[in-house]
Amino acid sequence: MNILIYAEVRQGKLKNTALELLTLAQSLNPTAIDIALFSEDAGISKAFEGFSIREIFVISGVPLYQNDIVLNSLKKIITSSSYDCILGPASPTGRDLFPRLSAQLKAGLLTEVIDLKKENNKLVATRPIYAGKCLVTCSSTTPLTLVTLRPNVIAIQKPATSGSPKVTNQVAEKSSLPLKVVEIRQGKSTRPDLTEATLIISGGRAMANSDNFKILFEAADVIGASVGASRAAVDSGYAPHEMQVGQTGKTVNPNLYIACGISGSIQHLAGMRTSKIIVAINTDIDAPIFQKADYGIVADLFKAVPVLTEEFKKLKGKD
């Protein structure tokens, strides 16, 4: 099985999802693994040193993501080789790129997968459905299969042996559309995006106002977490929509999710129920969030969160 990985680069830095995809690819016992990435820095390929990779394609000429240029460049690489599987991240970029690529290559597409195995010479994926209430296994019957992987579901494995992949520098294909991306406006926050964060602290309607979110930000600063909010908090004007976690917000999959003053409606659970560890803080012992939580604290969040912050500081040696 020959595999090509689309490694996402943002603001000149390789995303962690690239190493997750590489770990997943290696678990499939492939014949060969190639990587394609778009970067103006040829040295970015050094991030893969030590891994068992056949070839790395470093494609320049796309400082800002433009789907038709990336699509045409990847198609050129794919059609020149006999790949069985193309792996990419289930990120906003992956969700935009892979359906287009699948349609043009007439290849099967498995999206938002959380596990992928090879059974009887075909790829079988596991993915959540019905807002995460159920898991389904599915497979593709086409010779070439495209797969997008949810972030933070694969533990990155360091290479056991050293490798020295071939690095091929290319220039991106020209745009076939009369458009050009001239600017990407970044949010003010320097924290990891909620969809990629490994640690998240979220607040609900019980936060009472936007100023009270500062106690969540203080706790998040200690452990390097991102801060989210429930729809109730966003609708009440306590937090911007970009912080919303849930069915009508962002779907997250962190290693730790701390829900503060969030009742746990089905809409909110749809966006975070696959979190590895869930901690709930709520004064209502009958709140639905406790049915999903791994650990529950029945307390006033304004008393509990500062205590957690102090304990985090002790663990981090920031007393």
N, C-alpha and C positions, 0 to 999 in steps of 0.2 A: 504493500500500500504506500503510494507516494502522497505526501501531504504538503500543502502550501499554507503558511500562516500569514494572515494580514496583521502586522504588528502596528498598532496605533501609536502615533507620535503627536503630542500636543505641546505647543509652545517650545518646541525643540527638545522635549524630553520624552523618553519612551515610557508608555503607560505600563503599570504593573500587570495589566491583562495580557500583555505579550508573553510574559514568563508563565502565567497561568495556562495560556494556550499551548505553550511549548511543553509544559509538564503533562498536559492532557494528551498531546500528540505522541509523546514518548511512551505513554501507557498503552497506546494502541499497537505497539511493536511494529512501527512502519519500516518500509524498505529504505525510505529517504525522507528527510524533512527539509524543506526550503522555507525561507522567510522573505517577505516583501514589505518594505517600509518606505515611507516618503519623508525625506529629511534633506536639508541643505548641508548637514554635517556628516561627512563620510565616516568619521570616527565613531558614530553612534553604534556601529555594528560590534564594537568591543564589548557591549553589554551582554553579548551572547557567547563570549569566549568561554571555553570549557564544555559547552553543550555539544551534543552529537548532531550537528547540522551539516547538510551537504553544501548548500549555497545560500548566500544572503544577497538579495537584490536591494540596493540602496538607490532610490529614485529621487532625483532632484528636480527642481523647477515647479514645485507646488508649495510655496511658503504657507498658503492658507488652503484648507480643504475645499476642493471643488469636485463634486461627484462625477461629472462626465470625464474629467481629466484622469482622476484616479481609476474610474471604471475602465477607460480605454487602455490605460497602462497595465492594469492587472490582467485584462483580457489578453493582451499581447503575450504576457508571461505564461498564462494558463494554457493558451492554445498552442504554445510552442513546446509544451511538455505533456506527459501523460499522467496528470494528477487524478487521484481517486477522491480526494477530499480537500476542501478549502475551509480553513478555520478562521474565525474572526470574533471580535467582542460584541456582545449585545449592548453596545453603547449607542448614543444618539447617532454617531457616525456609522456604526455597523448596521443599525436599523435602516439607515438611509441607503447605504451602499449595497448590502447583500441581496435584498429583493431585486434590485435592478440587475445585479450581476447574474442572479439565478435566472431571470427572465431571458436575458440575452444569450446565456449559455445553454438554456433549456435543461437546467440541472435542478435536482431536488433541493429543497431548503428546509432545514430543521432549525427553528429559532428558539432563543431563550432557554437553551438546554442547561441542565445542572449536572448531567453525567452523560458520558458517551462511551460505548463499548463496541467491540467487534465480535459479532456472533454469526457463525456460518457464512463468513466472507461478506457480511454486510454490516453497516453501522446502525446501531440501535441506540436511540437517545431517550433520556428521561427529561421531561419538562413539566412544569406546573401548569394546571389549567383551572378554570373557574375561580379566578382571583387567588390562586394558591391553595384552594381547598382540597384539590386532588392532584395526583401525579399520574402522568400517562407515559407509556413507552411507545415510540414510533420509529419508523425507519424509512429510508428512501430506496426506491427501486431503480433509480437512474445510475448510469455508470459513474457520473460525477455528482458528489453531494456537497452542498454548502452548509456550514454549521456556525451558528453564533452562540457563544457561551456567556452566561450571566457572570458578572464580576464577583469575586470573593467566594466562589464555590469550590475552587481547586487549591489545595495547599501546594505552594511552589516547592518543587524538589530541586535541590542543587545538583549539578552534574557529578556523577560518580567518576567519570573519566574525563581527561582533557581532550579537547577537539580543536581543530583548526579549519573552520569552514572557508570555502571560497567566497570572496566578496566581489560582486559585480556592480559597478556603478553605471547607472543609466539616467537618461534625461526623460522626463515625463512626456507622454503623447500630447499632441496639441488638442485644444478644446474643439469640440464639434458643435458647440452651442454659442450663440452670440451673447454670452454673459461672462462676468468676471467677479469673483469675490474680492472686494477691496478692503474689508475690515471685519474683524470679529470683536465685538464689544464684550469685555469680560466683566463679570459681576465684581462688586466691591470686596467680597469676602476672599480671603486667601486660603480658606479651609478647603479640604478635599470636597469635591462634589458629592452630594448625598448618595447618588447612585453608585459611587465607587468607594465611599468611606467604609472603613473597617470598624469604626466606633461612632455611634450616634446617640445624642441625648435630645429627646423631643419633649415639647411642652404642649399642653392642651388648653381648653377653655379655662381651666382652673388657674392659669397664669394670671388672669384678671386684667392685665394690660401689657403693653409692649415693653415698658421699662422693667418689668419683673423678669423678662427673659435674660437679663444680665446675670442672674445667678446660674442659669444654664450655661451661658458663655464662659463664666468663670470656671465652672467645673470642666467644661470642654477644653479650655486652654491648658489645664493641667495634664490631661491625658492625650491631647492632640485629636480630639473628637470633632465631628461636625454637629451642627445643631439643626434640628428639624421641628416641625409643628404639625398639629392635627388640622383637619379642615375647619373644625370649630374655631380654633385659634386664628386661623387665616381669615375666615369669614368675619370674625369679630374685629379684625384690623390689628391684631396683636403681632402678626408676622407677615412677611410678604409671601406671595404664592410660590416663589422659588424654593421656599423652605418646606412646602407642604408634602407630607408623606401620606400615601393612601391611594385609593382607587382612582381618584381624580387628580392626584398629585404624582409624586415619584415613587417608584417601586425600589426598595432598598434591600440589601442583603448583607448587613454588617456582621462582624463576629460578636459584637455586643450592642444591644439596643436598650436604652433606658427610657421608659415612658413615664413622664412626670405629669400627673393630673390629667391623664388621658383615659377615658372610660373604656375604650376598646370596641368601638362600633365595627361592624363587619367591613365597612368601607376603609377604615384605617388599617385593620388587620390585613386586608388585601394587599397593602403596600409594604408590610414589614413582617409578616408571619413566618417567612423563611429565615429570619435572623437566627444566628447560631445560639446565642444566649439572650433571653429577654428578661429585663428587670422592670417591674412595675411599681410605681409609687402612687398611692391613691388613698384617700380617707374612707372611701366606700368599699367595704370588704366584699360586697357583692358585685363590684364592677366586672364586666365581662373580660377585661384585660387580664385579670388574675387567672382565668381559665387557660390562657395561652402562655402566661409568664412562667419562666423557670424559677424565678425568685420574686417574691412579692413583699412589699413594705407597706403596711397599713399605717400611714402617717401623713401629716401635713407636709407637702412637698417643700414649703418654705422653711421647714425645720430639718427635713431629711436631706435635702440637696446640699446645704452648707456642711453638714456632717460628712457626707460623701466626699465633698471637695477636700476637706481636711484630711480624710483618710487617703485620698488619691495623692495628696502632697507628701504624706508620709511614705507611701509606696514609691514615689518618684524621687524621694530625698529632697523635697523642696520645702521643708519645714521652715 
